[in-house]
Amino acid sequence: MIVSLHMLSTRLGPNAVESWSTAILFEALRPFQSSVTRLGEGGIGLIHDYLDLVNVQRENQKLRLELARVTTEKTHLAELEAENHRLAELLELRQALNLPAVAANVIGADATGLSRTLILGQGTDSGIKPGMAVVSVQGVVGKIIAASAHASRVLLIDDHNSALDAFDQRSRARGIVAGVVDGGLIMKYVGRTDDVKAGDSVITSGLDGTFPRGLLIGSVKEVGRDAPGLFLNVSIKPAVDFRRLEQVLVITQPPPQPPGGRKTQS
């Protein structure tokens, strides 16, 4: 091809006239020239396509990073909104109780399984001391049993070592709500003649000197009357889902005693 092109170029001139051999040579070289042209155009197109693909990949990566950032910010804002809502509910509860109280974050739970407790992220530096009542917007949570400068431990009401004075809100039948070893709550010392029915709300009496009167403990799940003895077997469903607690309210001052009431140990 180089020799042929040289032969063609040597015949070019201002007054050159193509001969029949030049025409034949042009015709013979046409397929090769077309192939070379198409190959060159294809190579250039391939390079352009590759560069476009690289740019698209970079743009996709940039868009994915931007989407991840927006999603993270949206999740963070939603979490802040939920936390603000919970804190607003705790503030309303504190105002309704009309007692000094401290909001505390739940940061852990008992890992041994030997007791049913929660760990709070606030302690004595926030005014929290053992013996104080712990509540949530859903109802009664438990009682502070230990505290350090920046943490405290709550004994939940469904622990078998817990007990609090309570009564049936409908019938006013009184008893002691306590936890059981395998979980859940029972209401002890309810007389067999007392009017207690499934679905009744059980609330604090305020007579134990720890919890204010009228806080929701739970609802009657089942009443057993078949067993012998002087008392009913009353099982209680807690109002609070202890596994989902994130913030609680610690009442830092003993509640006032109900008129005519007497303090009992729990």
GUFI-645936 format. One line per 4 residues: number of its first residue (from 0); for each residue x, y, z of C-alpha. Coordinates in Angstrom, 2 decimals. Example, Ala and Ser with C-alpha at 12.3 -4.5 7.8 and 13.67 -1.06 7.14 Angstrom:
2
0 = 12.30 -4.50 7.80 ~ 13.67 -1.06 7.14
This chain:
266
0 = 0.00 0.00 0.00 ~ 2.86 2.37 0.78 ~ 4.48 1.69 -2.63 ~ 1.17 2.21 -4.39
4 = 0.52 5.45 -2.60 ~ 4.01 6.62 -3.51 ~ 3.33 5.81 -7.16 ~ 0.11 7.78 -7.01
8 = 1.68 10.77 -5.32 ~ 4.49 10.97 -7.86 ~ 1.93 11.35 -10.65 ~ 0.18 14.28 -8.96
12 = 0.74 17.70 -10.44 ~ -1.04 20.80 -11.62 ~ -1.64 19.34 -15.09 ~ -1.59 15.63 -14.22
16 = -4.12 13.40 -15.94 ~ -5.05 10.03 -14.44 ~ -4.23 7.02 -16.61 ~ -6.10 3.74 -16.75
20 = -3.48 2.18 -14.44 ~ -4.12 4.83 -11.81 ~ -7.85 4.20 -11.95 ~ -7.30 0.48 -11.53
24 = -4.99 1.12 -8.61 ~ -7.56 3.41 -6.98 ~ -10.25 0.77 -7.36 ~ -7.98 -1.92 -5.95
28 = -7.10 0.20 -2.92 ~ -10.69 1.30 -2.20 ~ -11.68 -1.71 0.00 ~ -8.50 -1.39 2.05
32 = -8.98 2.34 2.49 ~ -12.60 1.82 3.56 ~ -11.57 -0.83 6.05 ~ -8.86 1.38 7.52
36 = -11.31 4.29 7.76 ~ -13.96 2.17 9.45 ~ -11.35 0.70 11.81 ~ -10.16 4.16 12.74
40 = -13.67 5.45 13.26 ~ -14.50 2.34 15.30 ~ -11.43 2.80 17.47 ~ -12.24 6.45 18.08
44 = -15.85 5.52 18.85 ~ -14.67 2.84 21.26 ~ -12.43 5.32 23.04 ~ -15.30 7.80 23.29
48 = -17.64 5.09 24.60 ~ -15.05 4.06 27.20 ~ -14.56 7.64 28.34 ~ -18.33 8.13 28.52
52 = -18.67 4.94 30.54 ~ -15.97 6.07 32.95 ~ -17.73 9.42 33.35 ~ -21.08 7.69 33.91
56 = -19.55 5.42 36.55 ~ -18.02 8.41 38.31 ~ -21.33 10.24 38.18 ~ -23.17 7.16 39.52
60 = -20.69 6.86 42.36 ~ -21.15 10.55 43.16 ~ -24.93 10.16 43.10 ~ -24.75 7.07 45.35
64 = -22.65 8.97 47.88 ~ -25.06 11.88 47.76 ~ -28.04 9.55 48.22 ~ -26.34 7.87 51.19
68 = -25.67 11.27 52.75 ~ -29.28 12.40 52.28 ~ -30.59 9.10 53.66 ~ -28.34 9.38 56.72
72 = -29.45 12.95 57.36 ~ -33.10 11.98 56.95 ~ -32.71 9.09 59.40 ~ -30.92 11.34 61.88
76 = -33.62 13.99 61.66 ~ -36.34 11.37 62.12 ~ -34.57 10.04 65.21 ~ -34.22 13.56 66.64
80 = -37.90 14.18 66.01 ~ -38.85 10.93 67.76 ~ -36.60 11.75 70.72 ~ -38.03 15.25 70.99
84 = -41.52 13.75 70.98 ~ -40.62 11.34 73.79 ~ -39.03 14.12 75.84 ~ -42.09 16.31 75.30
88 = -44.28 13.48 76.61 ~ -42.05 13.10 79.67 ~ -42.28 16.84 80.28 ~ -46.07 16.63 80.16
92 = -45.97 13.70 82.60 ~ -43.75 15.64 85.01 ~ -46.11 18.59 84.86 ~ -49.08 16.30 85.49
96 = -47.36 14.69 88.49 ~ -46.41 18.11 89.85 ~ -43.33 16.57 91.48 ~ -39.59 17.18 90.96
100 = -38.29 14.66 88.43 ~ -35.30 13.97 86.19 ~ -35.46 12.59 82.66 ~ -32.98 9.76 82.11
104 = -31.86 7.69 79.13 ~ -31.93 3.91 79.23 ~ -28.43 2.75 78.28 ~ -28.50 -0.94 79.16
108 = -30.15 -3.88 80.87 ~ -29.10 -6.74 83.11 ~ -26.96 -9.09 81.03 ~ -26.85 -12.00 83.50
112 = -30.55 -12.81 83.49 ~ -30.48 -13.11 87.31 ~ -32.59 -9.99 87.79 ~ -34.79 -7.76 85.69
116 = -33.11 -4.36 85.77 ~ -32.30 -1.40 83.54 ~ -29.26 0.88 83.53 ~ -29.82 4.63 83.25
120 = -27.31 7.16 81.96 ~ -27.89 9.57 84.85 ~ -26.89 9.17 88.51 ~ -26.27 11.05 91.72
124 = -24.85 14.06 89.87 ~ -28.37 14.50 88.46 ~ -30.01 14.07 91.86 ~ -30.91 10.38 91.50
128 = -30.71 8.20 94.62 ~ -31.73 4.66 95.57 ~ -35.40 4.29 96.52 ~ -36.72 6.76 93.94
132 = -39.63 5.83 91.69 ~ -39.12 5.41 87.94 ~ -42.03 5.91 85.55 ~ -42.72 6.40 81.85
136 = -45.58 7.86 79.88 ~ -47.05 4.33 79.63 ~ -46.96 3.64 83.36 ~ -44.86 2.44 86.29
140 = -41.37 1.14 85.47 ~ -39.62 0.36 88.75 ~ -37.45 1.72 91.55 ~ -33.83 2.89 91.76
144 = -31.77 0.35 93.73 ~ -28.24 1.64 93.10 ~ -26.64 4.83 91.80 ~ -23.19 6.15 90.96
148 = -22.19 9.62 89.81 ~ -23.30 9.12 86.21 ~ -25.37 5.92 86.16 ~ -28.08 4.17 88.12
152 = -29.83 0.79 88.21 ~ -33.60 0.31 88.14 ~ -35.33 -2.77 89.56 ~ -38.29 -3.38 87.26
156 = -41.70 -4.08 88.72 ~ -41.79 -7.51 87.06 ~ -38.70 -8.68 88.96 ~ -39.52 -11.30 91.61
160 = -37.93 -9.04 94.27 ~ -40.24 -6.13 93.47 ~ -43.54 -5.26 95.17 ~ -45.78 -2.20 95.27
164 = -49.12 -1.35 96.79 ~ -51.94 -1.15 94.25 ~ -55.67 -1.45 93.71 ~ -58.22 -2.25 91.04
168 = -59.35 1.10 89.65 ~ -62.90 -0.07 89.02 ~ -63.72 -2.02 92.15 ~ -61.05 -0.49 94.47
172 = -59.95 -3.99 95.51 ~ -56.49 -3.66 96.98 ~ -53.44 -5.91 96.79 ~ -49.68 -6.08 96.31
176 = -48.38 -6.23 92.74 ~ -45.20 -8.29 92.49 ~ -43.06 -9.87 89.81 ~ -42.70 -13.61 89.31
180 = -39.57 -15.61 88.56 ~ -40.52 -16.54 85.00 ~ -41.65 -12.99 84.13 ~ -44.91 -11.13 84.36
184 = -46.88 -9.67 87.25 ~ -49.35 -10.97 89.82 ~ -51.55 -9.17 92.30 ~ -51.29 -10.86 95.68
188 = -53.58 -10.79 98.70 ~ -56.76 -10.05 96.76 ~ -59.67 -11.51 98.72 ~ -61.82 -14.19 97.11
192 = -64.90 -12.05 97.53 ~ -63.33 -9.00 95.87 ~ -64.76 -7.92 92.52 ~ -61.82 -8.20 90.13
196 = -62.34 -8.91 86.42 ~ -60.15 -9.36 83.38 ~ -59.49 -6.04 81.68 ~ -59.63 -3.97 84.86
200 = -56.92 -1.32 85.21 ~ -54.56 -1.69 88.15 ~ -53.03 1.53 89.51 ~ -50.72 2.57 92.33
204 = -52.32 3.35 95.67 ~ -49.61 5.75 96.84 ~ -49.50 3.98 100.20 ~ -46.01 2.52 99.79
208 = -44.32 5.92 100.01 ~ -42.51 5.43 96.69 ~ -44.96 5.79 93.82 ~ -47.52 8.59 93.50
212 = -51.14 7.56 93.64 ~ -53.00 6.79 90.42 ~ -50.16 5.68 88.11 ~ -51.04 2.86 85.73
216 = -49.36 -0.46 86.50 ~ -51.18 -2.65 84.01 ~ -54.43 -4.47 83.37 ~ -55.90 -7.66 84.80
220 = -55.12 -10.49 82.39 ~ -56.68 -13.41 84.21 ~ -58.44 -14.14 87.50 ~ -58.16 -17.62 88.98
224 = -60.88 -18.62 91.44 ~ -60.51 -22.39 91.39 ~ -57.46 -22.76 93.62 ~ -58.08 -23.21 97.37
228 = -57.11 -20.48 99.80 ~ -58.22 -17.09 100.96 ~ -57.01 -15.11 97.96 ~ -57.57 -14.92 94.21
232 = -54.88 -15.71 91.67 ~ -54.72 -12.48 89.68 ~ -52.25 -12.11 86.81 ~ -51.43 -8.65 85.48
236 = -50.25 -7.52 82.05 ~ -47.75 -4.64 82.51 ~ -48.65 -1.36 80.85 ~ -45.00 -0.74 79.96
240 = -43.02 -2.71 77.38 ~ -39.74 -2.70 79.30 ~ -37.71 -3.93 76.32 ~ -38.58 -0.85 74.26
244 = -37.94 1.83 76.86 ~ -35.53 4.58 75.79 ~ -36.29 7.43 78.20 ~ -37.83 7.38 81.67
248 = -38.68 9.84 84.40 ~ -37.14 9.49 87.87 ~ -39.23 11.12 90.61 ~ -36.69 12.72 92.94
252 = -39.07 13.56 95.80 ~ -41.29 11.20 97.80 ~ -44.94 11.67 96.82 ~ -47.41 13.10 99.33
256 = -49.35 10.49 101.27 ~ -53.03 10.07 100.38 ~ -55.42 11.44 103.00 ~ -55.80 8.87 105.75
260 = -53.18 6.62 104.15 ~ -50.30 4.95 105.88 ~ -46.86 4.12 104.49 ~ -46.15 0.44 103.85
264 = -42.86 -1.21 103.04 ~ -42.39 -2.65 99.54
